[in-house]
């Protein structure tokens, strides 16, 4: 889904309209502000509407792309794929598979954990992307319905990162409320941006949006007018 463009008197109104059209919650979408709009003279002359572009965050939320029902065969498939990729990269590791929240968690125990994580989790995210690509391609080749979501972790990095991001989000939210100035966060992965949205996305005083394209996509926090 490429997304939809919606206009409204304000950004908030446009967001509400888009969510109703898509039938989803705010945390399930990425929001790009195309035009913040402006009030005209006496609220009439020269006014321009706010315009936003809204896309569903990931394939899981796209209609028709339902998650596959996880089976022991899937767990073995994920373990084999992750183990083989690590072997090919020369990393000695033990892989344990568990199921949580409809996803497969591959916990990697290795003396090279820090190397696997990389700067701000970039190496781990890249490996996770490759694993998901391979797994779902195998499912497609076997004509199995649905898709699997695999999350890779090592040294409890995901949990630690989530706590750090939640604290960062709350600090930025407080700063925006106090100063009224918008705050732009550094570009983040979709997984990290999701944590931010869940942490402060429902704050009634704030607009929390993802803006930018590709690897430059970032969270921008503004105080509502």
C-alpha positions in Angstrom: 0.0 0.0 0.0 1.5 3.3 -1.1 -0.7 5.3 1.3 -3.4 7.9 1.1 -3.3 11.7 1.2 -5.9 13.5 3.3 -6.7 17.1 3.9 -8.3 18.9 6.8 -8.6 22.2 8.5 -5.8 21.2 10.8 -3.2 18.4 10.9 -5.1 16.8 13.8 -8.4 16.8 11.8 -6.6 15.3 8.7 -5.1 12.5 10.9 -8.5 11.6 12.4 -10.1 11.5 8.9 -7.3 9.2 7.6 -7.5 6.8 10.5 -11.3 6.5 10.0 -10.8 5.8 6.3 -8.2 3.1 7.0 -10.0 1.7 10.0 -6.7 1.6 12.1 -5.2 3.1 15.2 -2.6 5.9 15.1 0.2 3.6 16.2 -0.4 1.4 13.2 0.5 4.1 10.6 3.3 6.3 9.5 2.3 10.0 9.1 4.0 12.5 6.8 2.9 16.1 7.0 2.9 17.4 3.5 1.5 20.8 4.5 0.7 22.1 8.0 -1.9 24.5 6.6 -2.5 28.0 7.7 -5.3 30.2 8.8 -6.4 33.0 6.5 -7.2 36.6 7.3 -9.9 36.6 9.9 -9.9 32.8 9.6 -11.3 33.0 6.0 -9.3 34.7 3.2 -6.0 33.0 2.1 -6.5 29.9 4.3 -5.0 26.7 3.1 -5.8 23.2 4.4 -3.4 20.9 6.1 -2.4 17.9 4.1 -0.9 14.6 5.3 0.2 11.3 3.8 -0.6 8.2 5.8 0.8 4.7 5.2 0.4 1.5 7.2 3.6 0.8 9.1 4.3 -2.8 7.9 3.1 -5.7 6.0 1.4 -7.2 9.0 -1.1 -4.5 9.0 -1.9 -4.7 5.3 -5.3 -6.3 4.5 -4.8 -9.9 3.1 -1.4 -10.3 4.7 -2.4 -12.2 7.8 0.2 -13.8 10.0 0.9 -17.5 9.5 -0.2 -19.9 12.2 3.1 -20.7 13.9 4.0 -24.4 14.1 7.0 -26.5 15.3 8.1 -26.7 11.7 8.3 -22.9 11.5 10.3 -22.8 14.7 12.8 -25.3 13.3 12.9 -23.4 10.0 13.8 -20.1 11.7 16.5 -21.8 13.9 18.1 -23.4 10.9 18.2 -20.2 8.9 19.6 -18.1 11.7 22.2 -20.7 12.7 23.3 -21.1 9.1 23.6 -17.3 8.6 25.7 -17.0 11.7 27.9 -19.9 10.7 28.5 -18.3 7.3 29.6 -15.1 9.0 32.0 -17.0 11.3 30.0 -16.3 14.5 29.9 -19.1 17.1 26.4 -19.0 18.7 23.5 -21.0 20.1 20.1 -20.1 18.9 16.9 -20.6 21.0 13.5 -20.1 19.5 10.4 -19.0 21.4 6.9 -17.6 20.5 5.6 -14.3 21.9 2.8 -12.1 20.7 2.4 -14.0 17.4 6.0 -13.6 16.5 9.0 -15.9 16.6 11.8 -14.7 18.8 15.3 -16.0 18.0 17.5 -15.4 21.0 21.2 -15.6 20.0 23.7 -16.6 22.7 27.2 -15.8 21.6 30.5 -14.4 22.8 30.3 -12.0 19.8 27.0 -10.5 21.0 28.3 -6.9 20.9 29.5 -7.4 17.3 26.1 -8.8 16.3 24.3 -5.8 17.8 26.4 -3.2 16.0 26.0 0.6 16.4 22.5 1.2 17.8 21.4 -2.3 16.7 22.0 -1.7 13.0 23.8 -5.0 12.5 21.1 -6.9 14.4 18.4 -5.1 12.4 20.0 -5.9 9.1 20.4 -9.6 10.1 16.8 -9.7 11.2 15.7 -8.2 7.8 17.5 -10.9 5.9 16.1 -13.7 8.1 12.5 -12.5 7.6 13.1 -12.2 3.8 14.5 -15.8 3.6 11.8 -17.3 5.9 8.9 -15.7 4.1 10.3 -16.5 0.7 10.5 -20.2 1.8 6.9 -20.0 2.9 5.9 -18.6 -0.4 7.8 -21.3 -2.3 5.9 -23.9 -0.2 2.6 -22.2 -1.0 1.9 -21.7 2.7 -0.6 -19.0 3.6 0.3 -16.0 5.7 3.7 -14.7 6.8 5.9 -15.0 9.7 7.5 -12.2 11.7 10.9 -13.1 13.2 12.6 -10.9 15.9 16.3 -11.4 16.5 17.8 -10.6 19.9 21.0 -11.0 21.8 22.2 -10.0 25.3 18.6 -8.8 25.9 19.4 -5.8 23.6 15.8 -5.3 22.4 14.4 -4.9 25.9 17.2 -2.5 27.0 16.8 -0.5 23.8 13.0 -0.2 24.3 13.5 1.1 27.8 16.0 3.7 26.7 13.8 4.8 23.8 10.7 5.1 26.1 12.8 7.3 28.5 14.0 9.4 25.6 10.5 9.8 24.3 9.1 11.0 27.7 12.0 13.5 28.1 11.3 14.9 24.6 7.6 15.0 25.3 8.2 17.0 28.5 10.5 19.4 26.7 8.0 20.1 23.9 5.2 20.7 26.4 7.4 23.2 28.3 8.9 25.1 25.4 6.3 24.7 22.7 9.2 24.0 20.2 9.1 21.0 18.0 11.7 18.3 18.5 13.2 16.2 15.8 14.7 12.8 16.8 17.5 11.2 14.9 16.6 8.8 12.0 15.4 5.4 13.4 14.4 2.0 12.2 10.7 1.2 11.9 10.9 -1.0 15.1 12.4 1.9 17.1 9.9 4.4 15.8 7.1 2.1 16.8 8.4 2.2 20.4 8.3 6.0 20.4 4.8 6.1 19.0 3.5 3.6 21.6 5.2 5.6 24.4 3.9 9.1 23.6 1.7 8.8 20.5 -1.5 8.9 22.5 -0.6 12.0 24.5 -3.5 14.4 24.0 -1.1 17.5 24.1 1.2 16.2 21.3 1.4 15.4 17.7 3.9 12.6 17.2 4.7 11.9 13.5 7.1 10.0 11.4 8.6 12.1 8.6 11.2 11.7 5.9 12.0 8.8 3.6 13.9 5.5 3.9 16.9 5.5 6.2 16.3 9.2 7.0 12.8 8.7 8.4 12.6 10.2 11.9 10.1 11.1 14.6 9.0 14.7 14.9 7.2 15.8 18.1 5.0 19.0 18.2 2.7 20.5 20.7 -0.9 20.6 19.6 -2.2 24.1 18.8 
